[in-house]
Amino acid sequence: MREREFWELVDEVFGHGYGRSLSRDQRLLKLDGMTVVEALAAGEQPRVIWNVLCDQMDVPDDRRWGRDHQAPPLPAGFGR
């Protein structure tokens, strides 16, 4: 997943305004308390950030990938 695709999903699943606010303000517990913006800047993979955000916000799997997106594979070692 590219960062562009990440932001498209943020807008589609959460809405543009709420999604951008969430990305700046929501602390991701599984990513050492970083926000989405901080995690991206730190080089964390967008796919990992997306899954952590969706898990934390209780986004169901059937809504997680939007209408036109397919779930890319998780990086090796994720979730260990």
HELIX and SHEET records of a PDB file:
HELIX    1   1 GLU A    3  PHE A   14  1                                  12    
HELIX    2   2 HIS A   16  ASP A   25  1                                  10    
HELIX    3   3 LEU A   29  LEU A   31  5                                   3    
HELIX    4   4 VAL A   36  ALA A   41  1                                   6    
HELIX    5   5 PRO A   46  GLN A   56  1                                  11    
HELIX    6   6 ASP A   61  ARG A   64  1                                   4    
END                                                                             
